[in-house]
Amino acid sequence: MTPARKPYRRQTTTGLALRLYLALFMATGCVPRPQPVSVAEARYMETRIEAYGYDRVFKASISALQDLRFTIDMLDRDIGLIVASRLSEGAQARLVEEPPEVRVVPVWQKVLGVTLILAIITGIFWLFSRGGSAADADADHADDRTVIYTGGNASRGGPAVHEYRLTLNIEAQGDAQTRIRTSATGRTVRGGVIVQAGAIEDPAFFQRFYDALQTALRLSP
C-alpha cells in the first residue's frame, strides 16, 4: 500500500504567499511614528522664566551645558544666543521626524496595484504547485523551518552615534527676570550614514538642562 503523500508543497506555497502579503503590508509604512506636540505644549516644555538677572542666567546656561557634556559651538551675549552640541553612544532623547508629504493616489491606481499584487502571488502559487514528484520527495525530508540570512557583514556599519544640537535664546525680562527658550534637534549616524534625524520634543531632555541650570544658578556668585 502506497503511503499518502504529505501536503507539504501546498503548505509551503501558502506560507510563502502569507509571508509576501505580510512583507507588502509592512512595507506600506504601518509602523506608527511619534506625533509632534502642539505649539502650547512645546512652549511649556522649552521655555522658562528665571528670577535672576540676564548676565547671571547667561553664565549659568554655559555652565549647565558644559556640565551636560555639551560643546559650545556659538556664543553671542549681545543677542542672547547660545548654540551647543554633543555626541553620545546612547540615545538621549526621542526624535520626531518630519512626516512625509502625503500624495493622493487615484482609486484606479489603488485597484491596479492590488490586482498586480494578487496576480504575482497567484503566479508564484501556480509555479510552486506544479513542482515535480522529485521536488515533493525532497520536501518530505526538509525541515519546516524558515532561515533568515543576514550576511557576514551585517555589523559592518559599526555602532550608532547620536548627535544633539541645543539652541538657547536668552532674553531679559526687566532687571530681575530672564526668559530662556530652548530648541533641539538630533540625528543618528551609523557608518557615516544618517539613519534618523529630526526635532527633539522629549520633555525629559529639556528638563535635564533646566535642572542643571538651576544647580548652576545656585552655585554662581
Protein Blocks (a to p, Z undefined) as FASTA:
>chain_A
ZZdddfklmmmmmmmmmmmmmmmmmmnopaccdddddfklmmmmmpccddbdfklmmmmm
mmmmmmnopacfbdcfknopacdddddfbdfbdcdddddddddddfklmmmmmmmmmmmm
mmmmmmmmmpcfklmmmmmmpccdddddebjklmmnopaddddddddddddehjkbccdd
ddddddddeehiafbdcdddbfklmmmmmmmmmmmmmmpZZ
